[in-house]
Amino acid sequence: MKAALFDLDGTLIDSERRSLAMWAMLLDRHGVGHDEVVLRGFMGRRGRDVLAERAHLFPGRRIDDLISEVMSFNDHPGLPAVAPVPGAADLVRRVSAYGSSIAVVTSASLDWAEARLAETGIRDLVLTVVSAQDVVVGKPDPEGFLLAARRLSVDPAHCVAFEDSIAGIAAAKAAGMRCVGIATTHAGTELTAADLVVADLTGVQWPPPTDQ
């Protein structure tokens, strides 16, 4: 494999509980009822895309304003902490040492991605970051993964994507890539569309068994 394309939230960093708490705060503030199913609809997708589908729940509100509002909750003291997914930094370093190119394809903002990658000490190993601002349509559309492959000058067939969400796995497979599913935010039984499913990134081989 010539390239590894990593999702960020839920794949390299454990931040999904924090993200879902922030979406819950937004829904609560606007009097929108929600349960686990509603909140899980945000997993792995651009918030902008999910809000566009649910615009009727926020009459008179602009999506840009809602995005700004949810981001304003980021410093709330009661939110779950962000931590690296076990094995993530080690795997990125091994992929780089092997000589394969590395990209991050995230539904989050570029500022968030840059800060989190710097915190985990792997930013210098990532050749390109495709963020929410870089695509017209987010996951499960393959646009982000295809853009990352073009930036790396690597055929999608020679890329392996690492994803924790159903939408992300669908995007990677639609891009023509092999995919490793990480069961950090979904049960492994929900990630069967991936070529390989692992609990986290501890001890994951590179190239992975999907290349054998």
C-alpha positions as CSV (number, residue, x, y, z in Angstrom):
1,M,0.0,0.0,0.0
2,K,1.3,3.4,-1.0
3,A,-0.8,5.6,1.3
4,A,-2.8,5.5,4.6
5,L,-5.7,7.9,4.9
6,F,-6.9,8.4,8.5
7,D,-10.1,9.8,9.8
8,L,-9.5,11.9,12.9
9,D,-12.3,11.9,15.5
10,G,-12.9,8.4,16.7
11,T,-10.0,7.0,14.7
12,L,-6.8,8.9,15.8
13,I,-8.4,10.7,18.8
14,D,-11.2,9.7,21.2
15,S,-13.4,12.7,20.9
16,E,-16.8,11.4,19.8
17,R,-18.3,11.6,23.3
18,R,-17.3,15.2,23.5
19,S,-18.7,16.0,20.0
20,L,-22.0,14.3,20.8
21,A,-22.3,16.2,24.0
22,M,-21.8,19.5,22.1
23,W,-24.5,18.6,19.6
24,A,-26.8,17.6,22.5
25,M,-26.2,21.1,24.0
26,L,-27.2,22.7,20.7
27,L,-30.4,20.7,20.4
28,D,-31.3,21.3,24.0
29,R,-30.8,25.1,23.6
30,H,-33.2,25.1,20.7
31,G,-35.8,22.9,22.3
32,V,-35.2,20.0,19.9
33,G,-35.8,16.6,21.4
34,H,-33.2,14.0,20.9
35,D,-32.1,10.5,21.8
36,E,-29.1,8.3,21.1
37,V,-30.2,7.5,17.6
38,V,-30.6,11.3,16.7
39,L,-27.1,12.1,18.2
40,R,-25.4,9.1,16.4
41,G,-26.6,10.6,13.2
42,F,-23.9,13.2,13.6
43,M,-21.1,10.6,13.8
44,G,-18.5,10.7,11.1
45,R,-20.4,13.4,9.1
46,R,-20.0,17.1,8.6
47,G,-22.3,18.9,11.1
48,R,-23.3,21.2,8.2
49,D,-24.7,18.3,6.2
50,V,-26.7,16.9,9.1
51,L,-28.1,20.3,10.0
52,A,-29.1,20.9,6.4
53,E,-31.1,17.7,6.5
54,R,-32.7,18.8,9.8
55,A,-33.2,22.5,9.0
56,H,-36.9,22.2,9.7
57,L,-36.1,21.7,13.4
58,F,-34.4,25.2,13.5
59,P,-36.9,27.5,11.8
60,G,-35.4,30.9,11.0
61,R,-31.8,29.8,11.9
62,R,-28.9,29.9,9.5
63,I,-26.7,26.8,9.3
64,D,-23.5,28.9,9.7
65,D,-24.9,30.4,12.9
66,L,-25.7,27.0,14.3
67,I,-22.2,25.8,13.5
68,S,-20.7,28.8,15.2
69,E,-23.0,28.2,18.2
70,V,-22.1,24.5,18.6
71,M,-18.4,25.4,18.3
72,S,-18.8,28.0,21.1
73,F,-19.5,25.1,23.5
74,N,-16.0,23.6,23.0
75,D,-14.6,25.3,26.1
76,H,-17.5,24.1,28.3
77,P,-15.9,22.7,31.5
78,G,-18.2,19.7,31.7
79,L,-17.3,18.1,28.4
80,P,-15.5,14.8,28.1
81,A,-11.8,15.1,27.6
82,V,-10.1,14.3,24.2
83,A,-7.4,11.6,24.2
84,P,-5.5,9.6,21.6
85,V,-6.9,6.3,20.4
86,P,-4.6,3.5,21.7
87,G,-2.0,2.7,19.2
88,A,-2.8,5.7,16.9
89,A,0.4,7.7,17.1
90,D,2.6,4.5,16.9
91,L,0.8,3.3,13.8
92,V,1.2,6.7,12.1
93,R,4.9,6.6,12.8
94,R,5.3,3.0,11.5
95,V,3.4,3.9,8.3
96,S,5.7,6.9,7.8
97,A,8.8,4.8,8.5
98,Y,7.7,2.2,6.0
99,G,7.7,5.0,3.3
100,S,3.9,5.2,2.7
101,S,2.2,8.6,2.4
102,I,-0.2,9.8,5.1
103,A,-3.3,12.0,4.9
104,V,-6.1,12.8,7.3
105,V,-9.6,13.1,6.0
106,T,-11.9,14.6,8.6
107,S,-15.5,16.0,8.8
108,A,-14.1,18.5,11.4
109,S,-12.7,21.9,10.8
110,L,-9.1,22.5,9.7
111,D,-8.3,24.4,12.9
112,W,-9.6,21.5,15.1
113,A,-7.7,18.9,13.0
114,E,-4.4,20.9,13.1
115,A,-4.6,21.4,16.8
116,R,-5.4,17.8,17.6
117,L,-2.7,16.4,15.3
118,A,-0.1,18.7,16.9
119,E,-1.2,17.6,20.4
120,T,-0.6,13.9,19.5
121,G,2.8,14.7,18.1
122,I,2.2,13.4,14.5
123,R,1.4,16.6,12.5
124,D,4.8,16.6,10.8
125,L,4.1,13.1,9.4
126,V,0.8,14.0,7.8
127,L,1.3,15.3,4.3
128,T,-2.2,16.7,3.8
129,V,-5.3,17.3,5.8
130,V,-8.7,17.3,4.0
131,S,-11.2,19.0,6.3
132,A,-14.9,19.9,6.2
133,Q,-14.0,23.2,4.4
134,D,-12.4,21.3,1.5
135,V,-15.4,19.4,0.2
136,V,-18.7,20.3,-1.3
137,V,-20.3,17.1,0.1
138,G,-19.1,15.3,3.2
139,K,-19.0,11.6,4.1
140,P,-20.6,9.2,3.1
141,D,-19.7,10.8,-0.2
142,P,-16.2,9.8,-1.3
143,E,-15.2,13.4,-2.3
144,G,-12.8,13.9,0.7
145,F,-11.0,10.6,0.2
146,L,-10.6,11.1,-3.5
147,L,-9.3,14.6,-2.9
148,A,-6.7,13.3,-0.4
149,A,-5.6,10.6,-2.9
150,R,-5.1,13.3,-5.6
151,R,-3.1,15.5,-3.3
152,L,-0.9,12.5,-2.5
153,S,-0.7,11.5,-6.2
154,V,-1.7,8.0,-5.2
155,D,-4.3,5.8,-7.0
156,P,-7.2,5.2,-4.6
157,A,-6.8,1.4,-5.2
158,H,-3.4,1.7,-3.5
159,C,-4.8,3.5,-0.4
160,V,-6.0,2.1,2.9
161,A,-8.5,4.2,4.9
162,F,-8.9,3.9,8.6
163,E,-12.4,4.8,9.8
164,D,-14.6,4.4,12.9
165,S,-17.9,5.5,11.5
166,I,-20.4,3.9,9.1
167,A,-20.5,7.0,7.0
168,G,-16.7,7.1,6.8
169,I,-16.4,3.5,5.8
170,A,-19.0,4.0,3.1
171,A,-17.1,7.0,1.8
172,A,-13.8,5.1,1.7
173,K,-15.3,2.1,-0.1
174,A,-17.1,4.4,-2.6
175,A,-13.7,5.9,-3.3
176,G,-12.4,2.5,-4.3
177,M,-10.1,2.1,-1.2
178,R,-9.6,-0.7,1.2
179,C,-10.8,0.1,4.7
180,V,-10.0,-0.8,8.2
181,G,-12.9,-0.2,10.6
182,I,-12.0,0.8,14.2
183,A,-14.7,-0.2,16.7
184,T,-14.3,2.8,19.0
185,T,-17.7,4.5,18.4
186,H,-19.7,1.6,16.9
187,A,-19.8,-2.1,17.6
188,G,-17.7,-4.1,15.3
189,T,-20.8,-5.8,14.0
190,E,-22.0,-2.5,12.6
191,L,-18.8,-2.0,10.6
192,T,-19.0,-5.1,8.4
193,A,-18.6,-3.0,5.2
194,A,-14.9,-2.6,6.2
195,D,-12.4,-5.1,4.9
196,L,-11.0,-5.5,8.4
197,V,-12.3,-4.5,11.8
198,V,-10.1,-3.9,14.9
199,A,-10.9,-2.7,18.4
200,D,-8.3,0.1,18.2
201,L,-5.0,0.7,16.5
202,T,-2.8,-1.1,18.9
203,G,-0.6,-3.5,17.1
204,V,-2.2,-3.0,13.7
205,Q,0.1,-4.1,10.9
206,W,1.3,-2.0,8.1
207,P,0.7,-2.9,5.4
208,P,-2.5,-4.3,7.0
209,P,-3.8,-7.8,6.2
210,T,-6.2,-6.3,3.7
211,D,-3.1,-5.9,1.5
212,Q,-2.2,-9.6,1.6
